Amino acid sequence: MTGILGTVSCLDGYDPDALRVDKAREAIRRCLEVLREEETLPVRDALGRVLAQEIVPAINVPAHDNSAMDGYAVRSADLSSAESFLTEAGTALAGKPFGGKLGPGQCVRVMTGAVMPQGADTVVIQEVVRKEGAQIAIPPGQKKGQNVRAAGEDLKVGVPVLKPGKRLRPADLGLIASLGMGKVRVKRKLRVAFFSTGDELASIGTALKEGEVYDSNRYTLHGMLARLGVEIVDLGVVRDNVPELESSFFKASRSADVVITTGGVSVGEADFVKQLMAKLGEVLFWKIAMRPGRPMAFGRIGDAFLFGLPGNPVAVMVTFYQFVRPSLLYLSGQAGDLEPPLLRVPCSENLRKVPGRTEYQRGVLFTERGEWRVRTTGQQGSGVLRSMSEANCFIVLEHERGKVAAGEPVSVQLFEGLA
């Protein structure tokens, strides 16, 4: 992919100094290319990976008509509107079918999962029957075909059940295994390298010097990336030093598909960080109409896509969830809607909001008298990481929206489900 600027500059409403959130998402998506490399894995190791093949059953599941309940397999033709009496002809267990054919007036004791005896089309549950010597009394009201699972009811030969682009969940692994498949083809893992920039950052385990703060961004980034199942390359803290930064950018772009940095993209921060990004590749610097997370860089260095995120901890997390996460999912080959769903929930308090930007306030979704409500976590500064720790959702206040009165519905984006 070449010509990022040419790709995004033709978008309607593209303004790098006041870019709407939806336009930023659209610009990024237009530049991305899905991974082509694939690998074959044992089914057990494929959890969370993106499927690279269509799964088409070569067998029916279940392979035979079978009983869905413990009871008696009967011929519906032998049942009447009054109580019916049938002769027990044998037993069928799961994995041990009844060997003969059911004749008129006969029934077979069946267990759940047992193959339906030849000639039987209905199962009467054991709780409603009555034994009278060799006779089984069947009460009236039975329906033909009840409690029978038909062959191919779950999966049918030749009918595709999983398509490429699906991220495999536990149920999918079981489904594939039910077809007798021991291996599956998936997209290779996306490789993501990241580092923090700044002379003020100290590593945990060291004593803080005057003016220093501990680097928390790498730990939140590592956690968010780990939930996506990507390969992670942590390059640590890089000082505001041109040779060291250039070396780190070069190393990251050579070792990964995506490079993420924090800090160095805001007005007033070390200009050489932005100059270095632009020197090494094609990088766009945006002021996005959002809060928090206004400054962000996007582009490409070598063969790696670059996301330059702000330095404030909350802004890092907001921009990651809104721009980086869906981009990583897309690059990895995952199909479908990659944006987390938005719920509409009444807000329990007044919220201040200025039209002309999208705001992501940290919220707590809770129930009150059986109804869902949402409130903020309190102080909403972009450096207050506690606001993210205490929250379970974002309150998403749209670009055009103004202040919110208590009781009005707002859009809510849950944290759980972002991975």
C-alpha positions in Angstrom: 0.0 0.0 0.0 1.3 3.4 -1.0 0.0 6.9 -1.0 -1.8 7.2 2.4 -2.3 10.9 2.0 -3.7 10.4 -1.5 -6.0 7.7 -0.2 -7.5 9.7 2.7 -7.4 13.3 1.3 -10.2 12.5 -1.2 -12.6 11.7 1.6 -15.5 14.1 2.0 -15.0 16.1 5.1 -11.4 15.3 5.5 -9.8 18.0 7.6 -6.6 16.9 9.5 -7.0 19.8 11.9 -10.6 19.0 12.9 -11.2 15.4 11.9 -14.5 13.8 13.0 -14.2 10.4 14.7 -16.2 8.7 11.9 -14.1 10.2 9.2 -10.9 9.2 11.0 -12.2 5.6 11.2 -13.1 5.7 7.5 -9.7 7.1 6.5 -7.8 4.4 8.5 -9.9 1.6 7.1 -9.3 2.7 3.5 -5.6 2.3 4.0 -5.5 -1.1 5.7 -4.8 -4.4 4.0 -5.8 -7.8 5.5 -3.0 -10.3 6.3 -2.6 -12.9 3.6 -0.4 -15.4 5.5 -2.1 -18.5 6.9 -1.1 -21.5 9.0 -2.7 -24.8 9.9 -3.2 -25.6 13.6 -4.6 -28.5 15.7 -8.2 -27.6 16.5 -7.4 -27.3 20.2 -4.9 -24.6 19.5 -7.1 -22.5 17.3 -9.2 -20.7 20.0 -9.3 -17.0 19.3 -7.7 -17.3 15.8 -9.3 -16.1 12.6 -10.6 -18.8 10.4 -9.0 -18.9 6.9 -11.1 -21.6 5.3 -14.8 -22.5 4.8 -16.0 -25.3 7.0 -18.2 -27.6 4.9 -19.4 -30.8 6.6 -18.5 -34.1 4.9 -20.8 -35.9 7.3 -24.2 -35.3 8.9 -24.3 -34.3 12.5 -25.9 -36.2 14.1 -25.2 -39.1 11.7 -28.4 -40.9 12.5 -31.9 -40.2 13.8 -31.5 -40.5 17.6 -33.5 -40.1 20.8 -33.4 -36.8 22.5 -34.7 -38.3 25.8 -34.7 -41.4 27.9 -37.9 -43.3 27.2 -39.5 -45.6 24.6 -39.2 -45.6 20.8 -42.5 -46.4 19.2 -44.3 -46.3 15.9 -46.8 -43.5 15.9 -49.2 -45.7 13.9 -49.5 -47.9 17.0 -50.8 -45.0 19.2 -54.4 -44.2 19.7 -56.5 -41.4 21.2 -56.8 -43.6 24.3 -54.1 -45.4 26.3 -52.0 -47.7 24.2 -50.3 -50.9 25.3 -47.1 -52.0 23.5 -44.7 -54.9 24.0 -41.1 -54.1 24.9 -38.9 -55.7 22.3 -35.4 -54.7 23.5 -33.1 -51.8 24.5 -31.1 -49.2 22.5 -28.2 -47.4 24.2 -26.0 -44.6 23.0 -23.4 -46.4 20.9 -25.3 -49.7 21.1 -28.2 -49.7 18.7 -31.2 -52.1 18.8 -30.4 -54.8 16.2 -33.8 -55.6 14.8 -36.8 -53.8 13.2 -39.7 -52.6 15.2 -42.8 -54.5 14.4 -46.5 -53.6 15.0 -47.4 -53.2 18.6 -43.8 -53.2 19.8 -41.6 -50.6 21.5 -37.9 -50.3 22.4 -36.4 -48.9 25.6 -34.1 -46.0 24.5 -31.5 -43.8 26.2 -30.6 -40.3 25.2 -28.4 -40.4 22.1 -29.4 -43.9 21.1 -30.0 -44.5 17.4 -33.7 -44.8 16.6 -34.7 -48.4 15.9 -35.7 -49.2 12.4 -39.4 -48.5 12.0 -39.7 -46.2 15.0 -40.5 -42.5 14.5 -41.4 -41.2 18.0 -40.0 -41.3 21.6 -42.3 -41.2 24.6 -40.4 -40.0 27.7 -40.1 -42.6 30.5 -41.7 -40.3 33.1 -45.2 -40.7 31.5 -45.3 -44.4 30.8 -46.5 -47.2 33.0 -45.2 -50.8 33.1 -47.8 -53.6 33.4 -45.8 -56.9 33.2 -44.4 -57.2 29.6 -46.7 -54.4 28.4 -45.8 -50.7 28.4 -48.8 -48.4 28.8 -48.5 -45.2 26.7 -50.8 -42.3 27.6 -52.8 -40.5 24.9 -51.6 -37.1 23.5 -48.3 -38.1 22.0 -47.2 -36.4 18.8 -45.5 -38.1 15.9 -41.8 -37.3 15.7 -41.6 -36.0 19.3 -38.2 -36.2 21.1 -36.4 -37.4 18.0 -33.3 -35.6 16.7 -33.1 -36.1 12.9 -29.9 -37.0 11.1 -28.2 -33.8 9.9 -30.4 -31.7 12.2 -27.3 -29.8 13.5 -25.0 -30.0 10.4 -25.8 -31.2 6.9 -23.4 -32.7 4.4 -22.3 -30.0 1.9 -23.9 -27.0 3.7 -21.2 -24.5 4.8 -21.3 -23.8 8.6 -18.3 -21.5 9.2 -16.9 -18.9 6.8 -13.5 -17.4 6.6 -13.0 -14.3 8.8 -14.7 -15.8 11.9 -12.8 -15.5 15.1 -13.1 -19.0 16.6 -14.8 -19.4 19.9 -15.1 -22.5 22.1 -18.4 -23.6 20.4 -16.8 -23.3 17.0 -13.9 -25.6 18.1 -16.5 -28.1 19.2 -18.4 -27.8 16.0 -15.3 -28.4 13.9 -14.4 -31.4 16.1 -17.9 -32.8 15.7 -17.1 -33.2 12.0 -14.0 -35.3 12.7 -11.6 -32.5 11.7 -8.3 -32.5 13.7 -6.8 -29.4 12.1 -8.0 -26.1 10.8 -6.5 -23.3 8.6 -6.3 -19.9 10.2 -4.7 -16.5 9.6 -1.3 -16.1 11.2 -1.2 -13.9 14.3 -0.7 -10.2 13.8 2.6 -8.9 15.3 2.3 -5.6 17.2 5.3 -3.7 18.5 4.9 -0.8 20.9 6.9 1.6 23.0 6.5 4.8 25.1 8.4 8.0 24.5 9.5 10.7 26.9 12.4 11.7 29.2 9.9 11.9 32.1 9.0 8.2 32.1 10.5 5.9 34.7 10.2 2.1 34.7 8.5 0.4 37.6 10.9 -0.9 40.2 13.1 2.2 40.1 13.0 5.2 42.4 11.3 8.3 40.9 13.5 11.3 40.3 12.1 14.8 40.4 9.7 15.4 37.5 9.4 11.7 36.6 6.3 9.5 36.5 6.0 5.7 36.2 5.2 4.5 32.7 1.7 3.0 32.9 0.8 3.2 29.2 2.9 0.1 28.3 1.0 -1.9 30.8 -2.5 -0.9 29.7 -1.4 -1.4 26.1 0.0 -4.8 26.8 -3.3 -5.8 28.5 -5.4 -4.5 25.7 -3.3 -6.3 23.1 -3.1 -9.5 25.0 -6.9 -9.7 25.0 -6.8 -9.6 21.1 -4.5 -12.6 20.9 -1.8 -10.8 18.9 2.0 -11.4 19.1 3.3 -8.6 21.3 6.7 -6.9 21.1 7.3 -4.5 24.0 10.2 -2.2 23.2 10.1 -0.4 26.5 10.6 3.3 27.1 12.5 5.3 24.5 14.0 8.6 25.5 13.6 11.9 23.6 16.8 11.2 21.7 16.8 11.2 17.9 19.3 8.3 17.4 17.5 6.2 20.0 14.1 7.0 18.6 15.1 6.3 15.0 16.6 3.0 16.0 13.4 2.0 17.9 11.2 3.0 15.0 13.4 1.0 12.6 13.5 -2.1 14.8 9.7 -1.9 15.4 8.8 -1.6 11.7 11.1 -4.5 10.8 9.7 -6.8 13.4 6.0 -6.1 13.4 2.9 -5.5 11.2 1.8 -2.6 13.4 3.7 -0.2 15.5 2.0 1.7 18.4 3.7 4.6 20.2 2.5 6.8 23.1 3.5 10.4 23.5 5.2 12.8 21.1 2.3 13.7 18.9 0.8 16.7 20.7 1.5 20.4 20.1 4.2 21.4 22.5 5.8 17.9 22.7 9.2 17.2 21.3 8.8 18.2 17.6 11.6 15.9 16.5 9.4 12.9 17.4 6.8 14.0 14.8 9.6 15.0 12.3 11.2 11.6 12.7 8.0 9.7 12.1 7.5 11.7 8.9 11.1 11.2 7.9 10.9 7.4 8.2 7.6 6.9 6.5 4.4 8.4 5.4 2.7 9.6 8.5 -0.4 11.9 8.9 -0.9 14.0 12.1 -4.5 14.6 13.0 -6.4 16.7 15.5 -9.5 14.6 16.0 -12.7 16.3 17.1 -12.9 14.1 20.2 -12.3 14.1 24.0 -10.1 12.7 25.3 -7.5 11.8 22.6 -7.4 14.8 20.2 -3.9 14.4 18.8 -3.1 11.2 16.9 -0.8 10.1 14.2 -1.5 7.4 11.6 0.6 6.2 8.7 3.1 3.6 7.6 6.8 3.1 8.3 8.3 0.5 6.0 5.8 -2.4 5.8 4.3 -1.6 9.2 1.3 0.5 10.0 1.9 3.2 12.7 -0.5 4.5 15.3 1.0 7.4 17.3 -1.3 7.8 20.3 -1.4 10.7 22.9 0.6 10.4 26.1 -2.1 10.8 28.7 -3.2 7.4 30.0 -6.9 7.7 29.5 -6.4 9.2 26.0 -4.2 6.2 25.2 -7.0 3.8 26.1 -9.8 5.7 24.4 -7.9 6.1 21.1 -6.8 2.4 21.2 -10.4 1.2 21.6 -11.9 3.5 19.1 -9.3 3.3 16.3 -6.5 0.8 17.0 -8.6 -2.2 18.2 -11.0 -2.3 15.1 -8.0 -1.8 12.8 -6.1 -4.7 14.4 -9.2 -6.9 14.0 -9.5 -5.9 10.4 -5.9 -6.5 9.6 -6.1 -10.0 11.2 -8.8 -10.9 8.8 -11.8 -10.8 11.1 -15.0 -10.2 9.1 -18.2 -8.5 10.1 -18.9 -5.4 12.2 -15.7 -4.7 14.2 -17.1 -1.8 16.2 -18.5 -2.6 19.6 -22.3 -2.3 19.7 -23.9 0.8 21.4 -26.7 0.5 23.8 -29.2 3.3 24.7 -29.5 3.8 28.4 -31.0 6.6 30.5 -28.3 8.7 32.2 -28.8 9.3 35.9 -27.1 12.7 36.0 -26.6 15.9 34.1 -23.6 15.9 31.7 -21.8 18.9 30.3 -21.0 18.6 26.6 -20.1 21.1 23.8 -21.4 20.3 20.3 -18.7 19.8 17.6 -16.8 16.9 19.1 -17.4 13.3 20.2 -16.8 12.6 23.9 -16.0 9.3 25.6 -16.9 9.8 29.3 -16.1 6.9 31.6 -19.2 5.4 33.0 -20.7 2.8 35.3 -23.7 0.8 34.0 -25.9 -0.3 36.8 -29.5 -1.3 37.6 -32.0 0.8 39.6 -35.4 -0.7 40.5 -34.9 -3.3 37.7 -34.0 -0.7 35.0 -30.6 -0.1 33.5 -29.0 3.3 34.2 -25.6 4.8 33.6 -23.5 7.4 35.5 -20.0 8.8 35.2 -17.1 7.7 37.4 -16.7 11.4 38.5 -13.5 13.3 37.5 -13.0 12.9 33.7 -9.5 14.2 33.1 -7.4 12.4 30.5 -4.7 11.8 33.1 -7.1 10.2 35.6 -6.6 6.5 35.0 -8.7 5.7 38.0 -11.7 6.8 35.9 -11.0 3.9 33.6 -10.4 1.4 36.4 -13.7 2.2 38.1 -15.7 2.2 34.8 -17.3 -0.6 33.0 -18.3 1.3 29.9 -17.9 4.5 27.9 -20.7 7.0 27.7 -20.5 8.0 24.1 -21.7 11.6 23.5 -22.1 12.1 19.7 -20.4 14.9 17.7 -23.5 17.0 17.3 -24.9 16.5 20.8 -24.9 19.2 23.5 -25.4 18.9 27.2 -27.4 15.9 28.7 -30.1 16.3 31.3 -30.6 13.6 33.9 -33.0 10.9 32.6 -32.2 11.4 28.9 -30.9 8.4 27.0 -27.2 8.2 26.0 -25.2 5.7 24.0 -23.2 3.2 26.1 -20.2 1.1 24.9 -19.4 -1.8 27.2 -15.8 -2.6 28.1 -16.4 -6.3 28.3 -16.8 -7.6 24.8 -14.0 -5.4 23.4 -11.9 -8.4 23.1 
